[in-house]
Amino acid sequence: MNAKDRASQNATKKGKKYAGNVKTARPTKPKVEGLTGYDELLSGYERGYTVTPSGMTFEIQAINPGMFLGIFGTPFMSLLIEKGATDQKSIDAITDNMTDEEKIELANEPILKGKVLDIICAGVISAKLVNKPQSECDPENKELSIIRLIEIGKLTSVSTPEDVKDDVTHLYKAIQELTKPEEIAKAAESFLKTYKEGTEGTTEDTSDSEGIPSDTESDTVPEDTE
């Protein structure tokens, strides 16, 4: 074996000997203190199941509390102001003391009813409910018109004093319960306070809905956590 071959052989032996000691350095991204993560972003997001008075079971989710403030741009706001509501406690007292006839009359107000249906469509996730005519729904996405479902009796709606416990009211209240009622209450109190301060001392007629802010914009609730 000549000198060249011996040198090559020795080099191979040394390479094998030290190969296990070689460490490859890979650059890593530095950790950021206080980095917002998955759990924090989904905090407060709740899901659940509810059975309606007619026997249907729906999976529902919490929605943006701001969606409920849209109701305060309806005749319901005028009613609260007229009856002297100033905070959530007085709001609850007013609604608890309303007669069945008053509740039904209020529920049948087109603007208020539309806001309630929007909330149900956003909160129900086991079916693709949309607040528009069935003729405008996308069959490929299996969209179902909540308007149509009410019209044909698939979803019961308030119609008589004896029929207060209906599917629509039940779904609305169930979604409300998942959506941090205390946060909705805080928003309602803040809205009433701001509205009262803005109308005090004016001579303008505030009995109608003029000057009442339009409903609050809200984003889609985060995806399923499972």
Backbone bond lengths (Angstrom), bond angles and torsions (degrees), N, CA, C in turn:
res aa  C-N    CA-C-N  psi(-1)  N-CA   C-N-CA  omega(-1)  CA-C   N-CA-C  phi
1 M - - - 1.477 - - 1.527 107.97 -
2 N 1.291 115.31 126.56 1.450 118.59 -178.78 1.528 110.98 -80.13
3 A 1.305 115.40 173.79 1.467 121.23 -176.11 1.522 112.25 -62.03
4 K 1.338 116.91 -35.62 1.471 120.81 -178.18 1.520 110.72 -66.02
5 D 1.344 116.15 -44.07 1.468 119.89 -178.93 1.531 110.88 -66.42
6 R 1.374 116.96 -40.24 1.462 119.90 179.30 1.534 111.33 -63.56
7 A 1.323 116.69 -38.56 1.465 120.57 178.61 1.528 111.14 -64.30
8 S 1.336 115.70 -40.84 1.460 120.35 179.60 1.521 110.58 -65.39
9 Q 1.354 116.53 -41.59 1.461 121.11 -179.31 1.529 111.27 -65.65
10 N 1.330 116.60 -41.20 1.461 120.17 178.78 1.532 111.69 -64.76
11 A 1.311 115.13 -38.18 1.456 119.74 179.38 1.523 110.62 -64.11
12 T 1.333 116.08 -39.37 1.474 120.67 179.35 1.530 110.60 -64.48
13 K 1.370 116.20 -43.12 1.461 120.42 179.61 1.524 111.33 -62.40
14 K 1.303 117.61 -42.23 1.464 121.60 -179.91 1.536 110.87 -66.27
15 G 1.342 115.28 -37.53 1.467 119.21 179.62 1.513 111.57 -62.62
16 K 1.335 115.15 -43.02 1.454 119.51 179.43 1.524 111.52 -67.06
17 K 1.355 115.49 -37.54 1.457 120.75 -177.67 1.516 112.38 -63.92
18 Y 1.322 116.79 -41.34 1.467 121.18 -174.12 1.534 114.42 -99.41
19 A 1.326 115.62 0.15 1.476 118.76 -176.85 1.518 111.49 -60.43
20 G 1.372 116.02 -37.63 1.452 118.88 -177.91 1.508 113.94 -71.00
21 N 1.296 118.05 -13.81 1.458 121.75 -178.75 1.525 113.29 -94.15
22 V 1.305 116.21 -4.37 1.460 119.99 -177.60 1.526 109.60 -81.03
23 K 1.323 118.85 127.99 1.464 123.91 178.00 1.521 109.80 -115.74
24 T 1.309 114.68 131.69 1.459 119.99 179.67 1.523 109.20 -92.60
25 A 1.299 117.00 125.86 1.468 121.83 179.76 1.517 109.60 -90.65
26 R 1.337 117.17 123.59 1.467 121.51 178.37 1.529 108.72 -114.94
27 P 1.304 117.05 131.83 1.473 119.20 179.79 1.526 110.27 -66.92
28 T 1.311 117.89 136.80 1.463 122.46 178.72 1.523 110.00 -118.75
29 K 1.338 115.26 150.62 1.459 120.13 178.71 1.530 109.33 -74.65
30 P 1.291 118.35 130.64 1.471 120.24 179.29 1.528 110.77 -65.38
31 K 1.342 116.44 140.21 1.458 120.67 178.07 1.525 110.12 -74.49
32 V 1.327 115.32 137.37 1.456 120.77 -179.60 1.521 109.03 -98.56
33 E 1.311 116.39 127.51 1.459 120.64 178.95 1.534 110.32 -63.52
34 G 1.326 116.00 134.42 1.459 120.30 176.94 1.517 114.01 72.07
35 L 1.320 117.50 22.07 1.466 121.23 -179.06 1.526 110.31 -62.18
36 T 1.322 117.19 126.83 1.457 122.00 179.91 1.523 109.70 -70.17
37 G 1.315 116.32 126.99 1.457 120.49 -176.52 1.514 114.35 -115.11
38 Y 1.317 113.99 -174.10 1.460 122.97 -176.19 1.526 112.31 -57.33
39 D 1.333 115.90 -51.41 1.467 120.27 -176.03 1.526 111.82 -61.37
40 E 1.329 116.20 -41.54 1.460 119.47 -178.27 1.527 111.41 -66.73
41 L 1.335 115.57 -40.22 1.469 119.22 -178.76 1.522 112.05 -67.44
42 L 1.324 117.27 -29.30 1.466 119.93 -178.95 1.525 113.04 -99.33
43 S 1.326 116.96 8.05 1.456 119.20 179.25 1.532 109.65 -63.25
44 G 1.312 115.73 136.10 1.459 119.88 -179.71 1.516 113.85 90.08
45 Y 1.325 116.23 -8.65 1.468 119.04 179.01 1.523 108.91 -83.51
46 E 1.307 116.28 121.08 1.459 120.91 -176.61 1.527 110.27 -123.30
47 R 1.342 114.31 150.23 1.459 120.82 173.33 1.524 109.01 -132.96
48 G 1.323 115.72 157.38 1.448 118.69 178.15 1.516 110.79 -168.29
49 Y 1.320 116.08 -178.21 1.468 122.53 178.06 1.518 109.24 -122.39
50 T 1.309 115.91 146.53 1.460 120.09 178.66 1.526 109.37 -142.91
51 V 1.329 115.53 143.83 1.469 122.05 178.63 1.519 108.32 -107.83
52 T 1.326 117.22 123.06 1.462 122.09 -177.31 1.531 110.48 -77.66
53 P 1.333 117.46 163.80 1.471 120.45 178.80 1.524 114.04 -56.12
54 S 1.344 117.45 -27.99 1.467 119.30 179.96 1.524 112.28 -85.15
55 G 1.348 117.23 -0.80 1.464 120.61 174.10 1.511 116.15 99.55
56 M 1.320 119.49 5.52 1.463 121.62 179.00 1.521 110.63 -88.44
57 T 1.341 116.25 143.10 1.464 122.00 179.77 1.527 109.99 -107.74
58 F 1.323 116.31 128.58 1.460 121.69 179.47 1.523 110.29 -125.24
59 E 1.338 115.25 145.40 1.461 119.63 168.82 1.522 106.62 -91.56
60 I 1.319 116.20 132.33 1.460 120.43 -176.75 1.527 110.06 -127.47
61 Q 1.326 115.63 163.70 1.462 121.53 179.54 1.521 109.87 -135.95
62 A 1.333 115.05 158.37 1.458 120.07 173.19 1.523 108.42 -70.59
63 I 1.312 116.86 147.76 1.461 121.23 179.69 1.524 109.40 -122.21
64 N 1.312 115.91 176.74 1.466 120.90 178.08 1.531 109.09 -63.17
65 P 1.349 118.33 123.17 1.476 120.54 -179.89 1.521 112.63 -54.87
66 G 1.333 117.30 -26.49 1.457 120.56 -179.52 1.512 113.55 -60.86
67 M 1.335 117.25 -24.62 1.464 119.54 179.42 1.522 111.26 -62.60
68 F 1.331 116.58 -32.45 1.460 119.82 -178.67 1.522 111.78 -71.15
69 L 1.327 117.17 -24.28 1.463 119.67 178.73 1.528 111.64 -69.21
70 G 1.334 116.65 -18.34 1.464 119.18 177.01 1.512 111.96 -59.66
71 I 1.342 115.75 -27.79 1.469 120.73 179.72 1.523 110.78 -65.19
72 F 1.340 117.33 -26.60 1.453 120.43 -177.64 1.527 112.72 -77.05
73 G 1.308 117.21 0.20 1.457 120.39 173.21 1.519 110.62 -101.23
74 T 1.311 117.68 21.73 1.460 123.56 -176.00 1.530 109.61 -120.06
75 P 1.339 117.79 179.44 1.471 120.37 176.90 1.523 113.76 -56.60
76 F 1.322 117.39 -19.72 1.458 120.31 177.78 1.523 110.47 -61.17
77 M 1.338 116.44 -35.24 1.462 120.58 179.08 1.523 110.41 -64.23
78 S 1.318 116.17 -45.44 1.466 120.71 179.64 1.527 110.74 -60.20
79 L 1.333 115.21 -38.38 1.458 119.62 179.78 1.529 110.83 -65.22
80 L 1.337 116.84 -43.35 1.459 120.78 179.94 1.524 111.60 -63.25
81 I 1.332 115.89 -43.24 1.464 120.39 179.44 1.526 109.96 -64.03
82 E 1.322 115.96 -43.72 1.470 121.34 -179.40 1.526 111.50 -60.19
83 K 1.342 116.26 -37.31 1.469 120.85 -177.89 1.536 112.77 -90.72
84 G 1.344 116.90 5.11 1.455 120.81 173.45 1.516 116.44 81.92
85 A 1.323 119.01 28.62 1.464 121.31 178.56 1.526 110.62 -69.26
86 T 1.345 116.27 133.77 1.463 120.46 179.04 1.529 112.39 -127.42
87 D 1.333 117.53 -19.50 1.459 120.97 179.55 1.529 108.87 -153.72
88 Q 1.342 115.70 -178.94 1.455 119.33 -176.41 1.523 112.14 -62.77
89 K 1.338 117.35 -35.15 1.462 120.46 179.79 1.518 111.19 -61.65
90 S 1.337 116.12 -43.35 1.468 119.22 -179.99 1.524 110.85 -72.85
91 I 1.328 117.07 -31.68 1.472 119.80 176.01 1.524 109.72 -62.83
92 D 1.350 116.38 -46.94 1.466 120.65 179.33 1.524 111.37 -61.15
93 A 1.338 116.34 -40.06 1.466 120.23 -179.77 1.523 110.95 -63.77
94 I 1.326 116.38 -40.41 1.466 121.03 -179.40 1.520 110.62 -66.08
95 T 1.341 116.65 -47.94 1.467 119.56 -177.96 1.532 111.53 -67.75
96 D 1.347 116.92 -35.56 1.465 119.88 179.28 1.526 111.74 -66.45
97 N 1.340 117.01 -31.07 1.464 121.32 -177.73 1.526 113.83 -91.11
98 M 1.319 116.69 -0.58 1.468 119.51 178.24 1.527 109.98 -71.69
99 T 1.309 116.55 141.88 1.465 120.42 176.77 1.523 109.62 -75.14
100 D 1.329 116.55 163.38 1.457 120.60 177.32 1.524 110.97 -58.11
101 E 1.334 116.01 -39.70 1.470 120.04 -179.87 1.530 111.37 -62.44
102 E 1.345 115.94 -41.05 1.464 119.94 179.07 1.526 111.26 -65.86
103 K 1.330 116.35 -40.77 1.457 120.24 179.36 1.525 111.36 -64.25
104 I 1.319 115.60 -41.64 1.467 120.03 179.96 1.523 110.74 -67.10
105 E 1.338 116.48 -42.65 1.465 120.42 178.52 1.527 110.71 -60.94
106 L 1.321 115.39 -42.42 1.462 120.41 179.36 1.518 110.82 -67.50
107 A 1.331 116.86 -42.54 1.462 121.42 -178.87 1.519 112.29 -63.73
108 N 1.330 116.36 -27.38 1.461 120.48 -178.76 1.529 113.48 -87.51
109 E 1.342 117.05 0.21 1.461 119.56 174.30 1.530 107.90 -64.87
110 P 1.338 118.35 124.43 1.477 121.16 -175.45 1.524 114.24 -54.05
111 I 1.346 117.90 -43.23 1.467 120.29 -177.50 1.523 110.76 -66.09
112 L 1.326 115.76 -47.86 1.461 120.12 -178.96 1.528 110.82 -63.88
113 K 1.319 115.62 -42.78 1.472 120.26 -179.42 1.524 110.37 -61.10
114 G 1.324 116.41 -39.73 1.462 120.32 179.70 1.519 111.92 -63.52
115 K 1.346 116.76 -39.64 1.463 120.89 179.18 1.531 110.62 -66.75
116 V 1.310 116.71 -40.01 1.466 121.29 178.95 1.529 109.94 -62.85
117 L 1.327 117.09 -42.40 1.466 120.83 179.78 1.522 110.99 -66.23
118 D 1.331 117.26 -36.63 1.471 120.76 176.72 1.531 110.43 -60.50
119 I 1.325 116.04 -41.93 1.466 121.14 -179.68 1.526 110.38 -64.81
120 I 1.327 117.14 -42.94 1.464 120.97 179.24 1.525 110.76 -63.48
121 C 1.335 116.78 -42.69 1.473 120.67 179.93 1.524 111.14 -62.79
122 A 1.324 117.08 -36.50 1.466 121.11 179.80 1.524 111.38 -75.47
123 G 1.329 116.84 -29.85 1.453 120.60 -175.02 1.511 115.72 -88.27
124 V 1.332 117.95 -28.14 1.469 120.90 -179.96 1.530 109.05 -83.14
125 I 1.339 116.87 127.13 1.464 119.85 -178.46 1.528 113.33 -119.07
126 S 1.319 118.04 -5.43 1.464 119.92 178.31 1.521 111.83 -86.56
127 A 1.321 116.74 -8.79 1.466 122.07 175.25 1.524 107.50 -144.98
128 K 1.323 116.76 146.42 1.470 121.38 -177.90 1.522 109.12 -87.28
129 L 1.346 116.04 81.64 1.459 120.47 179.37 1.528 109.68 -86.14
130 V 1.333 116.06 136.61 1.459 121.21 178.38 1.525 109.14 -133.05
131 N 1.316 116.08 146.62 1.461 120.82 -177.76 1.527 110.39 -93.87
132 K 1.326 115.45 70.66 1.458 121.99 177.14 1.528 108.34 -158.90
133 P 1.334 118.46 164.40 1.467 120.06 -179.16 1.527 111.96 -60.08
134 Q 1.329 116.52 151.51 1.460 121.01 -179.21 1.525 111.60 -61.65
135 S 1.325 117.15 -30.26 1.464 120.94 -179.41 1.524 112.36 -65.27
136 E 1.330 116.72 -20.64 1.462 121.29 179.37 1.523 112.44 -98.35
137 C 1.339 117.30 0.56 1.455 121.37 -178.19 1.526 111.58 -81.00
138 D 1.325 116.01 153.02 1.461 122.61 -179.95 1.525 108.86 -94.48
139 P 1.347 117.68 109.16 1.471 120.09 -178.18 1.524 112.58 -65.47
140 E 1.335 118.27 -29.04 1.463 120.94 -179.75 1.527 110.89 -66.25
141 N 1.313 116.71 -32.66 1.461 121.34 176.93 1.522 112.32 -92.16
142 K 1.333 115.47 6.64 1.471 122.49 178.51 1.530 111.94 56.01
143 E 1.330 116.06 41.03 1.461 120.14 177.80 1.525 110.08 -72.90
144 L 1.317 115.84 138.28 1.464 122.52 178.67 1.518 109.34 -121.77
145 S 1.321 116.25 127.77 1.458 120.81 178.40 1.522 109.70 -74.87
146 I 1.343 116.12 118.45 1.464 119.24 177.49 1.530 110.00 -66.90
147 I 1.315 116.06 -28.26 1.474 120.76 176.98 1.524 109.81 -62.68
148 R 1.343 115.39 -46.49 1.454 121.15 -179.90 1.524 111.42 -65.25
149 L 1.325 117.49 -41.11 1.457 121.02 -179.41 1.530 111.39 -61.69
150 I 1.333 116.15 -35.69 1.460 120.45 177.20 1.530 110.38 -72.03
151 E 1.325 115.88 -41.02 1.473 120.55 -178.54 1.530 112.05 -61.13
152 I 1.339 116.19 -39.41 1.474 118.58 -176.87 1.535 112.33 -94.10
153 G 1.327 116.55 4.06 1.462 120.57 174.94 1.513 115.81 83.83
154 K 1.343 117.99 9.43 1.463 120.03 175.93 1.531 110.45 -67.31
155 L 1.325 115.89 -35.42 1.457 122.65 172.74 1.521 107.16 -116.42
156 T 1.318 117.54 120.72 1.461 119.38 -179.44 1.520 110.40 -77.21
157 S 1.327 115.82 146.38 1.455 122.30 -179.88 1.519 108.93 -131.66
158 V 1.333 116.92 156.77 1.464 121.12 -178.99 1.517 110.61 -58.50
159 S 1.338 116.73 130.83 1.466 119.70 178.62 1.524 112.41 -139.66
160 T 1.334 117.37 -28.31 1.464 120.88 -179.76 1.532 108.88 -137.89
161 P 1.342 117.97 159.71 1.470 120.83 178.26 1.526 113.26 -56.88
162 E 1.342 116.98 -28.27 1.459 120.06 -179.24 1.522 112.39 -82.40
163 D 1.340 118.00 -8.70 1.454 122.25 -173.86 1.523 110.67 -117.62
164 V 1.344 116.22 49.70 1.460 120.75 -177.31 1.526 111.11 -76.88
165 K 1.333 117.06 -34.60 1.460 120.70 -179.50 1.530 110.06 -83.60
166 D 1.315 115.88 84.43 1.462 121.31 -177.99 1.524 110.58 -112.14
167 D 1.332 116.85 171.45 1.464 122.23 -177.76 1.522 112.13 -63.17
168 V 1.327 116.91 -43.41 1.462 120.84 -176.46 1.520 111.13 -61.99
169 T 1.330 116.72 -49.52 1.464 120.55 179.02 1.523 110.84 -63.04
170 H 1.330 116.64 -40.65 1.461 121.78 -179.59 1.528 110.58 -60.90
171 L 1.328 117.93 -48.05 1.461 121.68 -178.98 1.524 111.12 -63.79
172 Y 1.323 116.12 -42.04 1.468 120.83 179.46 1.533 110.27 -58.75
173 K 1.336 116.64 -47.83 1.460 120.95 -177.80 1.528 111.68 -68.06
174 A 1.340 116.79 -36.38 1.465 120.55 179.96 1.528 110.52 -65.41
175 I 1.320 117.23 -42.01 1.472 121.75 178.45 1.526 109.71 -67.72
176 Q 1.314 116.10 -38.35 1.461 120.58 178.01 1.521 111.11 -61.01
177 E 1.333 117.12 -39.53 1.457 121.40 -179.64 1.525 111.61 -64.66
178 L 1.331 117.26 -33.47 1.463 120.47 179.61 1.526 112.24 -78.26
179 T 1.325 116.50 -18.21 1.466 120.49 -171.68 1.520 111.96 -98.45
180 K 1.313 117.00 48.45 1.460 121.90 176.67 1.528 112.15 45.11
181 P 1.328 118.17 75.60 1.470 121.14 -179.27 1.519 113.78 -51.42
182 E 1.348 116.70 -32.77 1.472 119.46 -179.51 1.526 111.45 -66.56
183 E 1.345 116.64 -32.42 1.464 119.66 177.69 1.530 110.63 -72.06
184 I 1.330 115.73 -38.11 1.469 120.23 176.99 1.527 109.10 -63.68
185 A 1.342 116.02 -40.27 1.466 121.02 -179.75 1.525 110.91 -62.73
186 K 1.335 116.64 -43.29 1.467 120.39 178.79 1.521 110.91 -61.59
187 A 1.324 115.45 -42.78 1.467 119.93 -179.86 1.522 110.74 -64.97
188 A 1.344 115.97 -38.91 1.463 120.19 -179.82 1.524 110.99 -65.64
189 E 1.328 116.48 -42.92 1.466 120.74 179.74 1.523 110.85 -64.23
190 S 1.329 115.95 -41.29 1.465 120.38 178.96 1.518 110.45 -64.01
191 F 1.341 115.96 -40.76 1.465 120.31 -179.93 1.521 110.62 -63.79
192 L 1.338 116.73 -46.42 1.464 120.54 -179.03 1.526 111.40 -63.21
193 K 1.325 115.58 -40.19 1.468 119.91 179.46 1.526 110.92 -63.65
194 T 1.327 116.17 -46.25 1.462 120.73 179.92 1.521 111.04 -63.93
195 Y 1.340 115.60 -41.71 1.464 120.09 179.84 1.519 110.96 -63.82
196 K 1.336 116.07 -43.06 1.462 120.59 -179.04 1.525 110.89 -64.28
197 E 1.342 116.66 -44.58 1.456 120.78 179.73 1.518 111.61 -63.65
198 G 1.318 116.29 -33.15 1.459 120.34 -178.56 1.510 113.93 -76.48
199 T 1.343 117.13 -20.05 1.460 120.39 -177.48 1.523 113.27 -106.13
200 E 1.346 117.46 -13.38 1.459 119.54 -179.65 1.528 111.26 -67.08
201 G 1.310 115.50 136.93 1.460 120.10 176.59 1.515 114.30 83.14
202 T 1.333 118.04 0.79 1.462 120.33 178.30 1.516 109.55 -95.71
203 T 1.297 115.56 156.18 1.466 120.65 179.57 1.521 110.46 -104.34
204 E 1.333 115.55 3.99 1.450 118.81 -179.20 1.516 110.56 -76.20
205 D 1.330 114.90 152.01 1.450 121.07 178.84 1.528 108.40 -77.42
206 T 1.335 117.50 117.40 1.462 120.91 179.92 1.521 111.64 -109.19
207 S 1.316 117.18 19.74 1.456 120.03 -177.16 1.513 112.48 -72.96
208 D 1.363 116.13 -24.38 1.458 116.73 178.47 1.513 109.12 -97.19
209 S 1.335 116.08 -168.83 1.459 119.99 -173.65 1.515 112.88 -88.58
210 E 1.350 119.29 5.26 1.448 120.71 179.68 1.515 110.45 -66.45
211 G 1.301 115.88 136.31 1.445 120.47 179.14 1.509 113.64 87.74
212 I 1.328 116.79 -8.13 1.455 119.69 177.91 1.519 107.97 -81.73
213 P 1.319 117.37 128.35 1.460 120.12 -177.31 1.508 111.93 -58.61
214 S 1.328 115.40 148.73 1.453 119.76 176.89 1.509 108.65 -72.33
215 D 1.346 116.52 167.07 1.444 120.04 -174.72 1.520 112.68 -65.07
216 T 1.320 113.13 151.93 1.452 121.10 -177.61 1.515 110.89 -74.14
217 E 1.335 116.38 138.14 1.440 120.48 176.89 1.523 109.22 -71.50
218 S 1.326 117.10 148.53 1.447 119.51 176.55 1.513 110.15 -141.21
219 D 1.313 116.03 150.70 1.448 121.61 -179.33 1.515 110.23 -95.16
220 T 1.321 115.53 165.24 1.448 120.90 176.30 1.514 110.22 -65.94
221 V 1.334 116.94 142.37 1.453 121.86 179.27 1.517 109.06 -70.38
222 P 1.348 119.77 145.96 1.466 122.26 -179.36 1.505 112.79 -54.82
223 E 1.332 115.64 160.32 1.451 121.92 -178.38 1.508 111.57 -65.79
224 D 1.347 114.23 167.83 1.455 123.05 177.52 1.522 110.38 -53.57
225 T 1.322 115.81 137.93 1.459 119.94 -178.47 1.508 113.16 -85.82
226 E 1.329 116.99 -8.04 1.460 119.33 -179.05 1.507 111.11 -87.55
